[in-house]
């Protein structure tokens, strides 16, 4: 296990280094950072002074070495939008994104397991058809539309919940519910499909022949066998959400997370803030992927970590 963790950490360092190089080349090759961050009215002298201040007048290898050192020391520069350290802005907004993702995926996980299991017990039955239809509907509806409809119904018409922003648990309800819809559909269909496959395997028929009740078989054997693929899918959903899937939801509900912050940083040409967001998210994704592998190994020791 220790060898695996060290190997994955090394791979993660290489991934983050690759992201570092890609962002550096993209910001220096496809655009002028000085022109991006200064207003159009800036004079040539102001542009030259700003470039010298940031070291952008140095040769490209020197810039890259300084860029890598700044990343190692978490010095991403000051956000031109927020007028403070970009890393401070990221660490201030990151908990909001993690809170939204955790709440949305938590609801999806809690509901999907019983729904998928019940649908799998009678494939083709009323419950199965209803669950599948609602799941397909959840996948087909765009998140921005679902979010706008939720605001209109529950915030504007019924006045039960706030329309946007953060500050209390009630502000989290609508964005988390919108966030949960598509993962809930995917999780439910995955649980249903895997459960049907497991229920048709010989060990289930043998257990039934020995007199074990179906709920006991589901609880002890079947659910455990589908747990590993479920962890993989749930982890993939978390990583996808963290890497930008929540941008639409955070924008619709004005939720102060990293996705909304990234959109504002792009609009305002805040290069340092965008860089900080990219690198911290890349690092988090590496750590989360390693944790998922360790959890899967803990659940099923037969898994080969290679």
C-alpha positions, 0 to 999 in steps of 0.5 A, a space after each residue: 500500500 505504501 509503495 502504491 501511495 508513493 507511486 501515485 504521489 509521484 504521478 500526481 507531482 508529474 500531473 501538476 507539473 504538466 498543468 503548470 507547464 501548460 498554463 505557463 505556455 498558454 498564458 505566455 504564448 497565446 496572449 500578453 499577460 500585461 495587456 490582459 491585466 492592464 486597462 486599455 488606457 495604460 501607457 507604454 511606460 506603465 506597461 513596461 513598468 508592470 512587465 518589469 514588476 512581474 518579471 515578464 521582461 525576462 527570458 522565457 526559461 527565467 520566467 518559467 523557473 520563477 513561475 515554478 518557485 512561486 507555485 512551490 511557495 504558494 505565491 500566485 501573486 495578488 488578484 487584480 480583481 480582489 486586490 489581495 493575495 490570489 491564494 487567499 481568495 481561493 482558500 476563502 471560496 474553496 469551502 463553499 464549492 466543497 460544501 455545495 458538491 458534498 451536499 449535492 452528491 450526499 443527497 444523490 448517494 443517499 437516495 440512489 442506493 435504495 431507489 436503484 435496489 428497489 427498481 432492480 428487484 422487479 426489472 420491467 415493473 412499475 417502480 423500475 419503469 418509473 425510476 428509469 423514466 425519472 432518471 432519464 428526465 433528470 439527465 436530459 434537463 439542463 442544469 441552468 434550466 432546472 436551477 432557474 425553474 427552482 428559483 421561480 417556483 420555490 423562491 419567487 412564487 412560494 417564497 420558501 427559500 432565498 433566491 441566491 447567495 450564501 449565509 445560512 443552510 437555506 441558501 444551500 437547499 436549491 443549489 444542492 438539489 439542482 446539483 444532485 439531480 443528474 448524479 442521482 439519475 446516474 447513480 440510480 441507474 448504475 445501482 440498478 444495472 449492477 444489482 440486476 447483474 448480481 441478483 442473477 449470479 449463482 451465489 445469490 441463487 445458492 444463498 436463496 436455496 439455503 434459506 437466506 432472506 433476500 434483504 439479508 443477501 442484499 445487505 451482506 453480499 450484493 451491496 458490498 459487491 457493487 460498492 467498489 464501482 459505486 465508489 469509483 463513479 461517486 469519486 468521478 462525479 466529485 472530481 468532475 464537479 470540482 473541475 468545473 461542473 458546478 460553474 453553471 449552478 454557482 453562477 445561476 444561484 450566485 453561490 460564492 464558490 470557486 466556479 463562480 469566482 473563476 468566471 469572474 476572474 476570466 471576465 476581469 482578466 485576473 490572470 493570477 487568480 485564474 492560475 491559483 484556481 487551476 493549480 489548487 484544483 489540480 492538486 486537490 484532484 490528485 489527492 482525491 483520486 489517491 484517496 479513492 483508490 485507497 478507499 476502494 482497496 480497503 473495501 475490497 482487498 482483492 483489488 490490485 493497486 498497480 
